[in-house]
Amino acid sequence: MHQAQHEITINTRGQGLIEFTREAAGFIRESGLQTGLLTVFVRHTSASLLIQENADPNVQHDLLAFFRRLVPEGDALYVHTAEGPDDMPAHVKSALTATTLSIPVADGALLLGTWQGLYLFEHRAAAHRRRVVLHAIGSK
């Protein structure tokens, strides 16, 4: 078994989805692994990870609209508001999605479906620099 690890930084412009499939696929190519598993982990509590459709940008628009309705900002329910009205809603959205993803690797490539892409889901209104760890394990 071989392992490789790398951290990427994703700059956000506020709430939204940022695709990083190309970076993850490049990491797998550079690792030389032919068969295995890629684990992706975001090192933050107010952003998350998704595998989602990457063909129609309306999917991203609709996901943002759904999460805004599901977890509204400024709700009196929240006590944790130290960093503004989007602070606690960002944590809730992160809890409802995922901070870790696992993607199989075969023939040196990610086994994503035709329309699947890897996304960082930024839940905060302000721009951030998000750190994402890529860890691959498998055989060459």
Long-range contacts (C-beta under 8 A, 24 or more apart in sequence): 1-137, 1-138, 1-139, 2-31, 2-32, 2-33, 2-36, 2-137, 2-138, 2-139, 2-140, 3-135, 3-136, 3-137, 4-30, 4-31, 4-33, 4-135, 4-136, 5-133, 5-134, 5-135, 5-136, 6-133, 6-134, 7-131, 7-132, 7-133, 7-134, 8-131, 8-132, 8-134, 9-129, 9-130, 9-131, 9-132, 10-120, 10-129, 10-130, 10-131, 10-132, 11-127, 11-128, 11-129, 11-130, 12-47, 12-120, 12-122, 12-124, 12-127, 12-128, 12-129, 12-130, 13-127, 14-122, 14-124, 14-125, 14-126, 14-127, 15-64, 15-86, 15-122, 15-123, 15-124, 15-125, 16-60, 16-64, 16-121, 16-122, 17-50, 17-52, 17-60, 17-63, 17-64, 17-119, 17-120, 17-121, 17-122, 18-119, 18-120, 18-122, 19-54, 19-117, 19-118, 19-119, 20-118, 20-119, 20-120, 20-132, 21-54, 21-110, 21-112, 21-117, 21-118, 23-134, 24-103, 24-110, 24-118, 24-134, 25-109, 25-110, 27-134, 27-136, 28-105, 28-108, 28-109, 28-110, 28-136, 29-108, 29-109, 31-136, 32-108, 32-140, 33-105, 33-108, 33-136, 33-137, 33-138, 33-139, 33-140, 34-105, 34-106, 34-107, 34-108, 34-138, 34-139, 34-140, 35-105, 35-106, 35-107, 35-138, 35-139, 36-104, 36-105, 36-136, 36-137, 36-138, 36-139, 37-102, 37-103, 37-104, 37-105, 37-136, 37-137, 37-138, 38-102, 38-103, 38-104, 38-105, 38-110, 38-134, 38-135, 38-136, 39-100, 39-101, 39-102, 39-133, 39-134, 39-135, 39-136, 39-137, 40-100, 40-101, 40-102, 40-103, 40-118, 40-132, 40-133, 40-134, 40-135, 41-99, 41-100, 41-132, 41-133, 41-135, 42-99, 42-100, 42-120, 42-130, 42-131, 42-132, 42-133, 43-130, 43-131, 43-132, 43-133, 44-94, 44-99, 44-128, 44-130, 44-131, 45-90, 45-91, 45-94, 46-87, 46-90, 46-91, 46-93, 46-94, 46-123, 46-124, 47-90, 47-94, 47-120, 47-121, 47-122, 47-123, 47-124, 47-128, 47-130, 48-93, 48-94, 48-97, 48-98, 48-99, 48-120, 48-121, 48-123, 49-97, 49-98, 49-99, 49-100, 49-101, 49-118, 49-119, 49-120, 49-121, 49-132, 50-97, 50-98, 50-101, 50-118, 50-119, 50-121, 51-101, 51-103, 51-112, 51-116, 51-117, 51-118, 51-119, 52-116, 52-117, 52-119, 53-115, 53-116, 53-117, 54-115, 54-116, 54-117, 54-119, 55-115, 60-119, 63-121, 67-93, 67-96, 67-123, 70-96, 71-96, 73-125, 84-125, 86-123, 86-124, 86-125, 87-124, 89-123, 90-123, 90-124, 91-123, 93-121, 93-123, 94-123, 97-121, 105-136, 105-138
